[in-house]
């Protein structure tokens, strides 16, 4: 249970800090500017780094169902743990969004396709950028080829990079839990388009697992 609770707390912090920064810095569909984009990207990345070193030794600090799916498909965890991780990640995201909803006058940093971006383009963006992000996670946390104690830093910086590129398309999710929490309270387009931010990241996580098996497997013929 400790590792499930750790995932809940970690995801809560990710949503609270990342989405909270997006709201505070005005990184919304109505006003996306350079300071808001950079600040929000840094907030999400720093939240991951902080949680990686806080709870990484307890749960591995997935705090993202797409990562959990990729880890499970890579054979690094059981199906039961994967399901429980995802459930507690969503619970944590809802708690984080609820706190923001209680203290924020408007906006929750929710995800939706930005102006001029179709749902198809949004889906592709989320799939591709999630794949890249999860591939970094799988590579840096590999027992033999990974980055060791620097894995958390590498993962956090990769999330910053993904946000810098992807915010203009979807506000950047690459994490179903991160999108579910705010969408519940924000409603509107965030809720109507929620399927994109659940299905695309999960597909991206699965694709990353397949790619890692191709390039990272030690199996010899």
Beta strands, then each sheet from edge to edge (+ up, - down):
end
